[in-house]
Amino acid sequence: MQYRLDKYGNELSALGFGCLRFPQKNGRIDMDATRAQIALAVEQGVNYFDTAYVYPGSEAALGEILESEGLREKVNIATKLPHYLIKSRAGLEKMFREELKRLRTDHVEYYLMHMLCDLDTWERLKKLGIEEWIAEKKKNGEIGQIGFSYHGGTEMFCRLVDAYDWDFCQIQYNYLDEHSQAGRRGLYHAHGKGLPVIIMEPLRGGKLVDLLPGEAKRAFADSGRGWTPAQWGLRWLWDQKEVTVVLSGMNSREMVLENLRTASEARVGDLGEGERAVIARAVDAINAGVKVGCTGCGYCQPCPKNVDIPGAFAAYNRYHTESQAGAKREYLKCTLFRKTHTNAGNCIGCGKCEKHCPQGIEIRKELENVKQDLEDGKFRLYRRVLKLFKIFG
């Protein structure tokens, strides 16, 4: 296992165990299979486990296994505050206590604001006393380090990084999202501020393995390296010194073993021009069905009506090249899971964005297409519910 350092010099395994996708049996977490996989991962050096309050059964399962197997002192737990459910300082404390109880521990090493996607939300939390609460928890040792996880565009990510003295952050990043979401520019910005960066969705939830078009599969097979598509995706990440931990939602023994092997072999600088050309060929094949040629540069931002234009186009392209359901989930996260909604339907057609687009995209026309495909009845229902109950508000 390779290790990389956090902000304070602690060693973190390059491979982290994402706890959202534990193996299932009869609609429940398969505790026996999960126990065996966690034990194997820890035995082979994995020391970073990422869970969250809203991952069904995850915190409780992880806590039970770490306690019963005597593994708690060998690992770092990272879990997340569902701030969108918090309305008061008392509610904040109650939620944290419940998480500790589920995890069967008196502290967590890494604690994140879950899906913190805009500055307005952070300002709301500050008014609830979140900064004082964090300071208190760090002082008494109940929280080791504080960070946030993020879905959205580059510009807002960089602003959030600058808004507080964070210890670390977590972003969606992979060879297909190199210039969307926080992207490479966001990765470099966080690294430049001294923040370790935890990577989620390194394989787009398995889409960069299971849903690759034939040409992309041929690109990897023709390379002669003998790496699986998953290994290509993980190696691309570990080739970058700015990446600290790559989370993998492992749910089979075979997946754990393959990822462990890759994590023990991969080094910064391993990929040469030949390997980069292979990945570029795969990306071109995946993007063959892309509808909008948006590079995520952000020159169109800010929108007077707060539309997250790069985020909307990224989800729209994913809708037409990968999974429609996955694209809709991404669109929800990037538009509604924040204090100010940023969906395409907010567009008033002013055209300000088009004056600054280097690609000459007919942004207003394409946003209407985004609205047609992604803002369906379920989306509109979510929006009404979120507003009604002031979730994220």
C-alpha positions as CSV (number, residue, x, y, z in Angstrom):
1,M,0.0,0.0,0.0
2,Q,1.2,3.5,-0.9
3,Y,0.6,6.3,1.6
4,R,0.2,10.0,1.2
5,L,0.2,12.7,3.9
6,D,-2.6,14.8,5.2
7,K,-2.3,18.5,6.2
8,Y,-0.6,17.6,9.5
9,G,1.7,14.8,8.2
10,N,-0.4,11.8,9.1
11,E,-0.2,8.9,6.6
12,L,-3.3,8.1,4.7
13,S,-3.6,5.0,2.5
14,A,-3.8,6.0,-1.2
15,L,-6.8,3.7,-1.5
16,G,-9.7,4.6,0.7
17,F,-12.8,2.4,1.4
18,G,-16.0,4.1,0.3
19,C,-18.8,2.8,2.4
20,L,-21.8,3.7,0.3
21,R,-21.9,0.5,-1.7
22,F,-21.4,-2.3,0.8
23,P,-22.5,-5.7,-0.6
24,Q,-26.2,-6.4,-0.2
25,K,-28.3,-9.5,0.6
26,N,-32.1,-9.5,0.5
27,G,-32.2,-5.7,0.4
28,R,-29.9,-5.3,3.4
29,I,-26.2,-4.9,4.0
30,D,-24.6,-8.3,3.9
31,M,-22.7,-8.1,7.2
32,D,-20.6,-11.3,6.7
33,A,-19.4,-10.2,3.2
34,T,-18.8,-6.6,4.4
35,R,-16.9,-7.8,7.5
36,A,-14.6,-10.0,5.4
37,Q,-13.9,-7.2,2.9
38,I,-13.2,-4.6,5.5
39,A,-10.9,-7.0,7.4
40,L,-9.0,-7.8,4.3
41,A,-8.6,-4.1,3.3
42,V,-7.3,-3.2,6.8
43,E,-4.9,-6.2,6.8
44,Q,-3.5,-4.9,3.5
45,G,-3.0,-1.3,4.8
46,V,-6.2,0.6,4.0
47,N,-6.7,3.1,6.8
48,Y,-9.3,5.5,5.5
49,F,-13.0,4.7,5.6
50,D,-15.6,7.1,4.3
51,T,-19.2,7.0,5.3
52,A,-22.1,9.4,5.9
53,Y,-25.2,9.9,8.0
54,V,-27.5,9.5,4.9
55,Y,-25.8,6.3,3.6
56,P,-28.5,3.7,4.5
57,G,-27.1,1.5,7.3
58,S,-23.5,2.4,6.5
59,E,-22.4,4.1,9.7
60,A,-24.0,1.5,11.9
61,A,-22.5,-1.4,9.9
62,L,-19.0,0.2,9.9
63,G,-19.1,0.9,13.6
64,E,-20.2,-2.7,14.5
65,I,-17.5,-4.3,12.3
66,L,-14.7,-2.1,13.5
67,E,-15.7,-2.7,17.1
68,S,-16.3,-6.5,16.9
69,E,-13.1,-7.1,14.8
70,G,-10.9,-4.8,17.0
71,L,-10.0,-2.6,14.1
72,R,-11.0,0.8,15.4
73,E,-7.6,2.0,16.4
74,K,-6.1,0.9,13.0
75,V,-8.3,3.1,10.9
76,N,-9.4,6.7,10.3
77,I,-13.2,7.2,10.1
78,A,-14.5,10.0,7.8
79,T,-18.2,10.8,8.1
80,K,-20.4,13.7,7.2
81,L,-22.8,16.2,8.6
82,P,-26.1,16.4,6.7
83,H,-26.2,20.2,7.2
84,Y,-29.2,20.4,4.9
85,L,-31.2,18.7,7.7
86,I,-29.9,21.1,10.5
87,K,-31.9,24.1,11.6
88,S,-30.3,24.9,15.0
89,R,-27.1,24.5,17.1
90,A,-29.0,21.9,19.2
91,G,-29.9,20.0,16.1
92,L,-26.3,20.0,15.0
93,E,-25.2,18.5,18.3
94,K,-27.9,15.9,18.3
95,M,-27.0,14.8,14.8
96,F,-23.3,14.4,15.7
97,R,-24.1,12.4,18.8
98,E,-26.2,10.0,16.8
99,E,-23.4,9.5,14.4
100,L,-20.9,8.7,17.1
101,K,-23.4,6.2,18.6
102,R,-23.9,4.5,15.2
103,L,-20.1,4.4,14.7
104,R,-19.5,3.1,18.3
105,T,-16.8,5.6,18.9
106,D,-16.1,8.8,20.9
107,H,-14.4,10.6,18.0
108,V,-14.0,10.8,14.3
109,E,-10.7,11.6,12.6
110,Y,-12.2,13.4,9.6
111,Y,-15.5,15.2,9.5
112,L,-17.1,16.8,6.4
113,M,-19.9,19.2,5.6
114,H,-21.8,16.9,3.3
115,M,-22.5,18.3,-0.2
116,L,-21.5,21.8,0.7
117,C,-22.1,23.4,-2.7
118,D,-22.4,27.1,-2.3
119,L,-21.3,30.0,-0.1
120,D,-24.8,31.0,0.9
121,T,-25.2,27.6,2.6
122,W,-21.9,28.1,4.4
123,E,-23.0,31.6,5.6
124,R,-26.3,30.0,6.9
125,L,-24.2,27.5,8.9
126,K,-22.0,30.2,10.3
127,K,-25.1,32.0,11.6
128,L,-26.0,28.7,13.4
129,G,-22.6,28.8,15.1
130,I,-20.9,26.1,13.1
131,E,-17.4,27.7,13.4
132,E,-17.6,27.8,17.2
133,W,-19.0,24.3,17.2
134,I,-16.1,23.0,15.1
135,A,-13.6,24.7,17.3
136,E,-15.1,23.1,20.4
137,K,-15.1,19.6,18.9
138,K,-11.5,19.9,17.6
139,K,-10.4,21.2,21.0
140,N,-12.0,18.3,22.9
141,G,-10.8,15.7,20.4
142,E,-14.2,14.6,19.2
143,I,-13.3,15.8,15.6
144,G,-9.8,15.5,14.3
145,Q,-10.0,17.4,11.1
146,I,-12.7,19.3,9.3
147,G,-13.5,19.4,5.6
148,F,-16.3,19.4,3.0
149,S,-17.5,17.3,0.1
150,Y,-18.5,19.1,-3.1
151,H,-20.6,18.7,-6.2
152,G,-20.7,21.6,-8.6
153,G,-18.5,23.8,-10.8
154,T,-15.0,25.0,-10.4
155,E,-15.5,28.6,-9.6
156,M,-17.8,28.0,-6.5
157,F,-15.5,25.2,-5.3
158,C,-12.5,27.6,-5.3
159,R,-14.5,30.2,-3.4
160,L,-15.5,27.6,-0.8
161,V,-11.9,26.5,-0.4
162,D,-11.0,30.1,0.4
163,A,-14.0,30.7,2.7
164,Y,-12.6,28.9,5.8
165,D,-9.4,27.3,7.2
166,W,-10.3,23.8,6.1
167,D,-8.2,20.8,6.8
168,F,-9.1,18.8,3.7
169,C,-11.8,18.5,1.0
170,Q,-13.5,15.9,-1.1
171,I,-14.4,16.1,-4.8
172,Q,-15.7,14.1,-7.7
173,Y,-12.7,13.7,-10.1
174,N,-11.8,11.2,-12.8
175,Y,-10.4,11.3,-16.3
176,L,-13.8,12.1,-17.7
177,D,-14.4,14.9,-15.1
178,E,-11.0,16.5,-15.6
179,H,-12.5,19.8,-16.6
180,S,-16.0,19.5,-15.0
181,Q,-17.1,19.5,-11.4
182,A,-14.2,20.9,-9.3
183,G,-11.9,19.7,-12.1
184,R,-8.2,19.8,-12.3
185,R,-8.2,23.5,-11.7
186,G,-10.1,23.0,-8.5
187,L,-7.7,20.2,-7.5
188,Y,-4.7,22.4,-8.0
189,H,-6.3,25.3,-6.2
190,A,-7.0,23.2,-3.1
191,H,-3.5,21.6,-3.2
192,G,-2.0,25.1,-3.5
193,K,-3.8,26.1,-0.3
194,G,-2.2,23.1,1.5
195,L,-5.4,20.9,1.5
196,P,-5.3,17.2,1.0
197,V,-7.9,16.2,-1.6
198,I,-10.0,13.1,-1.2
199,I,-11.4,11.7,-4.5
200,M,-14.9,10.3,-4.9
201,E,-16.4,8.7,-8.0
202,P,-13.0,7.8,-9.5
203,L,-14.8,5.5,-11.9
204,R,-18.1,7.4,-12.0
205,G,-19.8,4.7,-9.9
206,G,-18.5,2.0,-12.1
207,K,-19.6,3.7,-15.4
208,L,-15.9,3.9,-16.5
209,V,-15.8,0.2,-16.3
210,D,-19.3,-1.2,-17.1
211,L,-20.6,1.3,-19.6
212,L,-17.5,2.0,-21.7
213,P,-18.2,2.1,-25.4
214,G,-16.4,-0.5,-27.5
215,E,-13.8,1.9,-28.9
216,A,-12.8,2.9,-25.4
217,K,-12.4,-0.7,-24.4
218,R,-10.3,-1.3,-27.5
219,A,-8.1,1.7,-26.6
220,F,-7.2,0.1,-23.3
221,A,-6.9,-3.4,-24.7
222,D,-4.6,-2.3,-27.6
223,S,-2.2,-0.5,-25.2
224,G,-0.4,-3.7,-24.3
225,R,-0.3,-2.7,-20.6
226,G,-2.7,-5.4,-19.5
227,W,-4.5,-3.1,-17.2
228,T,-8.3,-3.4,-16.6
229,P,-10.4,-0.3,-17.3
230,A,-10.6,0.2,-13.5
231,Q,-6.9,0.1,-13.2
232,W,-6.5,2.7,-15.9
233,G,-8.9,5.0,-14.1
234,L,-7.2,4.6,-10.7
235,R,-3.7,4.9,-12.1
236,W,-4.6,8.1,-13.8
237,L,-5.5,9.6,-10.4
238,W,-2.6,8.2,-8.5
239,D,-0.3,9.6,-11.2
240,Q,-1.1,13.1,-9.7
241,K,0.7,14.3,-6.6
242,E,-2.2,16.5,-5.8
243,V,-4.4,13.5,-5.1
244,T,-4.3,12.2,-1.5
245,V,-6.8,9.4,-1.2
246,V,-8.9,7.7,-3.9
247,L,-12.2,6.3,-2.5
248,S,-13.5,3.1,-4.0
249,G,-17.0,1.8,-3.2
250,M,-15.7,-1.8,-3.1
251,N,-18.4,-4.5,-2.7
252,S,-16.6,-7.8,-3.6
253,R,-13.5,-9.6,-2.6
254,E,-12.2,-9.5,-6.2
255,M,-12.6,-5.8,-6.4
256,V,-10.8,-5.2,-3.1
257,L,-7.9,-7.4,-4.2
258,E,-7.6,-5.7,-7.6
259,N,-7.7,-2.2,-6.1
260,L,-5.2,-3.2,-3.4
261,R,-2.8,-4.5,-6.1
262,T,-3.1,-1.3,-8.1
263,A,-2.7,0.9,-5.0
264,S,0.5,-0.9,-4.1
265,E,2.0,-0.5,-7.6
266,A,0.9,3.0,-8.8
267,R,3.3,5.9,-8.3
268,V,3.2,9.6,-9.2
269,G,4.7,10.1,-12.6
270,D,4.1,6.5,-13.8
271,L,2.0,7.5,-16.8
272,G,3.9,8.7,-19.9
273,E,2.8,10.2,-23.1
274,G,1.8,6.8,-24.5
275,E,-0.5,6.1,-21.6
276,R,-2.0,9.6,-21.8
277,A,-2.7,9.1,-25.4
278,V,-4.6,5.9,-24.6
279,I,-6.8,7.7,-22.1
280,A,-7.4,10.5,-24.5
281,R,-8.5,8.0,-27.1
282,A,-10.9,6.5,-24.5
283,V,-12.2,9.9,-23.5
284,D,-12.9,10.8,-27.2
285,A,-14.8,7.5,-27.6
286,I,-16.9,8.2,-24.5
287,N,-17.6,11.7,-25.6
288,A,-18.6,10.8,-29.1
289,G,-22.2,11.3,-28.1
290,V,-21.7,14.5,-26.3
291,K,-24.4,17.1,-27.1
292,V,-22.7,20.3,-25.9
293,G,-19.0,21.0,-26.4
294,C,-18.6,22.7,-23.0
295,T,-15.1,22.5,-21.5
296,G,-16.1,23.8,-18.1
297,C,-13.9,26.9,-18.4
298,G,-16.4,29.0,-16.5
299,Y,-16.1,32.1,-18.6
300,C,-19.9,32.2,-18.8
301,Q,-20.2,32.6,-15.0
302,P,-21.6,34.2,-13.0
303,C,-25.1,34.0,-14.4
304,P,-27.5,36.8,-13.3
305,K,-30.1,34.2,-12.4
306,N,-27.5,31.8,-10.8
307,V,-27.7,29.1,-13.4
308,D,-24.7,26.7,-13.0
309,I,-24.1,26.5,-16.8
310,P,-21.0,24.2,-16.8
311,G,-22.7,21.9,-14.2
312,A,-25.9,21.8,-16.2
313,F,-24.1,20.9,-19.4
314,A,-22.0,18.3,-17.7
315,A,-25.1,16.5,-16.5
316,Y,-26.8,16.9,-19.8
317,N,-23.9,15.4,-21.7
318,R,-23.8,12.5,-19.2
319,Y,-27.5,12.0,-19.8
320,H,-26.8,11.3,-23.5
321,T,-23.5,9.4,-23.1
322,E,-23.8,7.3,-20.0
323,S,-26.7,6.8,-17.5
324,Q,-29.9,8.8,-17.7
325,A,-30.6,8.0,-14.0
326,G,-27.1,8.9,-13.0
327,A,-27.2,12.1,-14.9
328,K,-30.5,13.1,-13.2
329,R,-28.9,12.4,-9.8
330,E,-25.9,14.5,-10.7
331,Y,-28.1,17.3,-11.9
332,L,-30.1,17.3,-8.6
333,K,-26.9,17.6,-6.6
334,C,-25.5,20.4,-8.7
335,T,-28.6,22.5,-8.9
336,L,-31.1,21.9,-6.1
337,F,-28.9,20.7,-3.2
338,R,-27.8,24.2,-2.4
339,K,-29.4,27.3,-0.8
340,T,-29.9,29.1,-4.2
341,H,-31.2,26.8,-6.9
342,T,-29.0,26.9,-10.0
343,N,-31.0,24.8,-12.6
344,A,-31.4,25.6,-16.3
345,G,-35.0,26.6,-15.8
346,N,-33.8,29.8,-14.1
347,C,-32.5,31.1,-17.4
348,I,-34.3,34.3,-18.6
349,G,-32.5,34.3,-22.0
350,C,-30.5,37.5,-21.4
351,G,-27.6,36.2,-23.4
352,K,-24.8,37.6,-21.2
353,C,-23.2,34.2,-21.0
354,E,-22.9,33.7,-24.8
355,K,-20.8,36.9,-25.1
356,H,-18.0,35.2,-23.1
357,C,-18.1,31.6,-24.3
358,P,-14.8,30.7,-26.1
359,Q,-16.6,27.7,-27.8
360,G,-19.4,29.9,-29.3
361,I,-22.0,27.6,-27.7
362,E,-25.6,28.7,-28.2
363,I,-26.0,28.6,-24.4
364,R,-29.6,29.7,-24.2
365,K,-30.8,27.2,-26.7
366,E,-28.9,24.4,-25.0
367,L,-30.1,25.3,-21.6
368,E,-33.7,24.9,-22.9
369,N,-32.7,21.4,-24.0
370,V,-31.2,20.7,-20.6
371,K,-34.5,21.8,-19.0
372,Q,-36.5,19.5,-21.4
373,D,-34.5,16.4,-20.6
374,L,-33.5,16.8,-16.9
375,E,-36.2,18.9,-15.3
376,D,-39.0,16.4,-15.4
377,G,-41.9,15.9,-13.0
378,K,-39.7,14.2,-10.4
379,F,-37.2,17.1,-10.5
380,R,-40.0,19.6,-10.1
381,L,-41.4,17.6,-7.2
382,Y,-38.0,17.6,-5.5
383,R,-37.7,21.3,-6.0
384,R,-41.1,21.9,-4.3
385,V,-40.3,19.6,-1.4
386,L,-36.9,21.2,-0.8
387,K,-38.5,24.7,-0.8
388,L,-41.4,23.6,1.4
389,F,-39.3,22.1,4.1
390,K,-36.4,24.6,3.6
391,I,-33.9,21.8,3.1
392,F,-30.6,23.4,2.1
393,G,-32.4,26.7,2.7
